């Protein structure tokens, strides 16, 4: 039987009637109670050794390193207007990006996958200047990267309640260096790795030297990119194998750029680098060069696909019932193995670490990405115009055995880590219909992602991050145009925190290097 919480979520933050009219005060009071009383426990997962334990979180051991990163002034002076955190109140729905939502049930193009991520939240890692990671670099141009030290031991404590000062709203600085349409400034935000920066520069500034269509995916092109055209003969397949390709998607998918920045700010590091860009290449059809910005996503060459033509959007065939069984078995932790599961007559483990599903659930809930875990819209009542209704997918919710997961992908280089692709979620999805089924079966969440949600600084940190991408920033009307969208994300984060408290869930600490 389905867990009622998967549909309705926390009782106090989804009120009706009188409570709904006073949303601002109710939310603020609920969040303050949460910050004082949430009984989180830190769940340390020693993934390589298979040891799992739980311990109480010390109160009063603040994340000073994270505070310093969040409080560090932007490389650009702030624009006039309100500084610090934007808190309280129900966010307005609107803004230039609001039409970018993808309808539930729509099959997104399975054409990319994420990079091998660091095992530490990027917000805690110092920027290294000893070269760029070479895992995805073309042969002959790779540079070795030394190990990144873990600068401090992450604790929750008071820093989870409130970080003292949020980054200021970024603005134009005449002396800040630009890289084409990218504005990294004098200091690159610490949540971007050197590899992220390399790929973002390629996507934003590389010249299109070849192109090919993605079968059955409409207005999506895979293109070969070169920062120094003419230095190498254009060879699309060879360039893509060497990590020099990008995917040009539809203007309506521009939300994927925000999703990439959210992934990095939360320290998840499971999605692909993405930038917004306007094209003028003579190699591209006119609709790609008409002045509208489009998202360009880095193409990962080593994504695993099933050979089944009817199920090639996954690295494994996985249904909802099997997925819930994997969560109960805690696959990837102590005491779980494919052999043991087979003997017990249960679904075998897939080799994906248990914590990966928690990262995925948190990410998809904030963005309301339904396509991966709930493309049938079983977690909310869809409108009749929804594709999941028109295609009669919603009817299958009565029989969980028929429900399949989509876009569950890994890379050959890191098969134990999931890859988040096609992340253009639903910014307009109404709060009353938030899909809590995406959280079903999840018992713990990443400590640093929860810390960012509780800090109250998510909006301002995202503004600081998005300012780097000038095309995206200007297309959305700058900070004022982005505020409603970021308020929606922060509001969903507060609701997720309330869900964690009401269900007495835990957090797990990312393992140290």
N, C-alpha and C positions, 0 to 999 in steps of 0.2 A: 504493500500500500504506500502511496506517495506521502512523504513527510509534508504535513500542512505548511511547515515553515518554508518549503521550497516555493510555494506560491504567494504566501502573504507576507513573509519576512517579519521584521520587528513590529510589535503591536503598537508601540507608542509613537513611532515616527511615520506611521501611515494612518493618521486619524481621519475621521469624517466630521461633517457638520461643524460645530463650534470650534473644535480644535483646528480644523483645516483653515478657518478664517484667521486664526491667530498663529499662523505657521512660524513666523519669525521668532516670537517669544518662546513657543513650544520647543522649537529646534534648539535655540540657544540654551534654554534651561536643560534640555535633555543631554546636550553635548557636554555642558558643564558637569552634570551629574556623572556622565560617563568618564570624563577626565579625572574625577575624584575617586570613583568607585570601581572602575573596571578591574576585575580580578584576573588579569592576564598572567599567564605563566610562560616562561621562555622555554621552548622545546628545542633542545640542541640535537641536531641530527648529524652524527658522524657518519656520513654516507659511505665513505670508503671502508670503514671498519665495521659497519652494520650495527653500531651501538646507538640506542635511543634512550634518552632519559628526559625527565622533566624537573625543573627547579623553579623556585620562587624568584621573582624579579625583585632586585633590591630597589627600594625607593630612595631617591636622593643621590643616585649616581648618574648625573646628566650626561648626555651625549655632547660633550664640549666640542668635539671635532665637527659634528654636524651643525651645532649652533654657529661655529665660526664660518662654516661654508655658507649657511643660509644668511648669516648676518653680513657677509662680505659685500661691500658696495659694488654695484654694477660698474663695469668699465666705462659706462656712459652716464652722464648726469641724468637725474630723474626729470621727467616731464612735470609741468605744473599739475597739481591735482592731489588726490588722496594718496598718502603713503601708507606703507605697512600692510597688514593683512586686511582683507575684506571679509567681514564676518557677519553672520546672522542674516535673517530675511530670506524670503523665498526668491530664488533667482528668476529673473525674467527670461522668457524663452524667445529667442530671436537672434538677429545678427547675421552677417553675411554667410556664415558657414552652416546655418541651420538646415539648409536644403540638401546637405551632403549625406543625410542618413540613408542607410541601405535597408530596404524593407526586409522584414523577417522572412526566412525561408528562401530568400534569393540565393542561388548558388553563385558564390564569388569565384573569380578566376584563381585557380590553384597554380600560381606561376612563380612562387618565390618561397624562400624560407630564411630563417634568421642565422646570424653568425654564431660561431662558438663563443659563448658569453664568459665573462669573468665570473668566478665564484663569489666575488665580493660586490656589495653595492657600489656603483661608480661614484656616488656622492662622497664616499669615504676614501677613495683612492686618489693619490696625488697624480698630477699629470706628469708623465715621463717624457724626457727629451732625448732618449737614447735610441730613437728610431721607431719605426712603425711595425706592429706585429705583421708577420709575413705569411700567416696561414693561408690567406686568400690572395696574396699578391702574385703577379705573374712570375713565372720562372725567370731567374736572372736579375730580378729587381727586388728581391726580398731582403728585408732587414731584420736582424734579430732584436728582440725586445727582452730586456732583463726582467727578473721577477719583481713584481710590485709589492713592496712591504705593506703589511697591515698596520696603519699608523696608530690605531687605538682599539681597545676592546669595546665592542658595542654593548651598551646597556640601555634600558628603557628609562625608568625613573621619571624624574620631573620633566625631562626634555620631551617626553611623550605628551605631556599635558599642554605645554606651550613653549615654543621656542621664542626667546625674548624679543627678537627683532627679525622681521622678514626682509628679503631683498627689496630695494626700492624699484619702482617701475622704471624700466630702462628707457632711454631716449637717445637721440642722435648726439654723437660726440665727433666733432670735426677731425680730431686727431687720431681716432681709432682706425686701425688698419682693417681693410676689407679684403676678402678673397672672392672676387666676382660679386655674386649676390649674397655671399655669406659675410656676417659681421661678428667674427669671434672676438674682436677687440684685443686688448693687450693681454688678457688672461682668459684662456679657454675655460668654460664652465667645467667643474671637476667631474660631472656625471658623464661627460663625453670622453671616450678613450681615444688614444692616438689613432687607432684603427677606424673609429667612427669618423674622426675628422678627415682622414684620408679619403674615405668613401663619400662623405658629404661633398667634399671638394670635387671629386670626380663627377658626381651626379649633377652638381650645380654648374660646373664650368667646362666639363668635357665636351668636345665637339662630336656630333653624331657622324660616324664614319660608315655605318652599315645598319640595316634594319631587317626585321622579319616579323610576321604576324604570329600571334598565338592562336592556334586552331580553336575555333568555337568560343572565342572570347571577344568578339566585336572590336571595339575601339581600343584595343590594348596592343602595344608594340613593344617588342624587345629590341633594344638598340645597342650597338657597340659604341663605346665612348673612348676618346683619347684626349688627354690634357695637352699633348704636344702632337698635333696631327702631322702625319708624314714621317714621324720617327719610326713607325712600324707599318707594314702593309696591313690593310684592313682584312681581318679574317674573323668573321662574326663568331663562329663556333670556338675558335681558338681564344679569342678575346674573352668570351663568356666563361670558358673553363679557367681562364686566368683571373677572373674577378673584375673584368673591365666592361661589364654590361649593366644596363638598367632597364627597368620596365616603366614605360610611359602609360599611365592609366587615365581614366576619365576625369574631367574636371570635378564631377560629383564625388570622387574618391579623395578629395583634398584633405579630408579629415584624417587620412592615414598619416599625414605629416604630424599632426598633433598627437596621434597615438604613439608614434615613435618617440617623441619628446617625453610623453607621459611614462613610457616604458623605462627610459633612462633615468628620469627624475626619481622614480620609485625604486630604482636599483634592481629591476627585474632582468633587464638585458637579454631579452628573448625575441625581440622584433628586429626587423631590418632597418638600416639607415634609409631615411627618406627626406627629400627636399621638395619644395615647390619651384616650378620653373616655367618660363615662357620660351617657346622654341621659335627659331627662324630658319632652320636648316632647309635647304632645297631638296634634301632627300625625303622629307616628310610630307604627307598629304596636307592639303590646305587646312583642314579642320584641326590639325595639330599646331599650326602656325598662325592662327587667327587672333592671337593676343591673349587668350584665356590661359591662366596658369593651370598647370597640371601637376599632379604628384609624380615624382620619379623615384622608384624604389630599387634599391640595389638587388641585383640578381645573384642568388646563391647557387653555385653550380652543382652542389653535392646533396641535394635533397633526395631522400629515399621515397620512391613511389611504388605502389603495388602494380604488378603487371596486368591485373584485371582492368580492362578498358572501362568497365562499368563502375569501378571503385578506385580510380587512380588518383583521387584527391586525398589519399591517406597513405601514411607509411605502414599502417596496420589496419586490418578490418576490426572495428571496435564498435560495439553496440552499447546502448545505455545500461542494460542489465549487467553486461560484462564490466563496464566502466565502474559502476557502483561496487561490484565485487572486488575489483582491483583496489579501490579505496579502502574497503574493509580489511583486505589482506595486508594493506600497507606495503605494497610491492616496492622493492628497492630499499627496504630497511631490514633490520634484523629479523630473522625467522621466516622470511618469505623467499620463495624460489619457484621457478616454473615446475621443477620436478615435484616439490611438495604439493603444489596446487593440483598437479595432474593426478597424484596419488589420492588426494582427497576428493577428486571429482569436481574441482572448482576450475574456473577459467585460469589459464596460465598467465603469469606476469609477462610484461612486454619488454622489460629491460629499461623502462623509463623510471627515473627516481621518483619516489613518492611525493616529494616536495614540489615537483613540477606541476602537478595538478592544482596545488594551492595557488601557485603563481598565476596559472591560467585562469582560474576561477575569479581571483581578485581583479585581474586585468579586464576580463570580459564583463564582469559586473559593472565596473566603473564606466566602461564604454558602451555597455549594453550590446555587446556582440553576441548574437544568438546563433549564428550559423554553425559554430563549432559544436557546442554542447546541446543546443535546443533549436535546431532548424525547423522543428515541427510546431513551435510556439506553444508547447505544453505548459510553460510556466506562467502564462498570462492569457487573458481572453483577447485574441486578435480581432481586428476589424475585418469585415467581409472582404475588403479590398486587398488584404494582405496576401502575398503569393502563397504563404503556407496554407491559407484557406482555399484560394482559387485552385491550387494544385492538389487539394484534398490531403495534404500532409497532416493537417491538424486532426483529422479523423483517426489517425493511427495512435494518438495519445492514449486511447483506451487499452492498447496492447503494447506494453513497454518492450516486448521482445522484438517488435518491428522497428524500433527507433535506433537509427544509426548515427554515429558521430562523424563529423566531416572536418577536414583540414586539421587532422591530428597528424602532425609531421615531425620528423627528426632529420638531422643531417648525418651523413656517414661519418663525418669527422667527430661528432659528439652524439652518438646514438642514445645516450641516457638523458639528454636534454630535449625538451620540446622546442619547437619553432613556432612563433606567432606570425601568421600571415593574414592578409586581407582583413585588416583591423579597422576599417571604416565602420564604426558602430552606429548608434542611433541617438544623436544628441537631442532629438525632439521626442524621444520616447517618454510618455507621461509618467510622472512619479507614481501615480496610483497603480500603474501597471509594471513597475519594475520587476524584472524577471529574477526571482530568488531561487528558481530551480538551478540556475547556474552555480549556486553555492552548495547544493545538496551533496551530502557525503563528505564535505571538507571540514576537518576538525582543527586546523591550525593555518596560520598565515605568516608570510615573511615579516620578520621583526622590523626591518628598516622601512618597508613599505607602510606598515602600520604606523611607525613613528612619523613618517611624512604626513600621513592623513591626520594624525592627532596634533601635529605642530601648528595647524592653522595657517600655514604658509604655502600651501600647494598652489594657490592661484599665482602668487607673486614669483615663486620659483619657476613655474611654467612660463610666465611672461618673460622672465629673464632668459629662459632657454629658447623660447620661440622668437625672441628678438634677433637671434643669430640668423634666422632665415628671412631675409628682407622681402622676398617675393611673397611668402606666406603672410608675413606681418602686415604688409601694405594691402594685400588683397582682402584682409579681414578688417581693415580700418584701425590697425594699431591696437593699443591696449584697450581703448574704449570699446572697439568693436568686438574684441575677444572676451571681455569681462563676462557677458551673459553665459557664454559657453563654458568658461572656466568655473563660474559659480555653479553651474549644473554639475560639473565633475566634483567640485568640493562638496556640494550637497549630497551627492551619491556616496562620497567617502564618509560623511557623517552618518548616513544611514547604515553603511556597512559596519562602522564602529559600534553602532547601537545593536546591530545583529550579532556581532562578536560577543558583546556583553550579555545579551539576553540568552544566548545559547551556550555561555560559559566556554567559549572556545579559547585556544591558546595561540601563542606566536612561537615560531621557531627561529633560532639564531643561525645566520648564514655561517657555514664552517670557515675557519681561518685558512689562509694559504699555508 
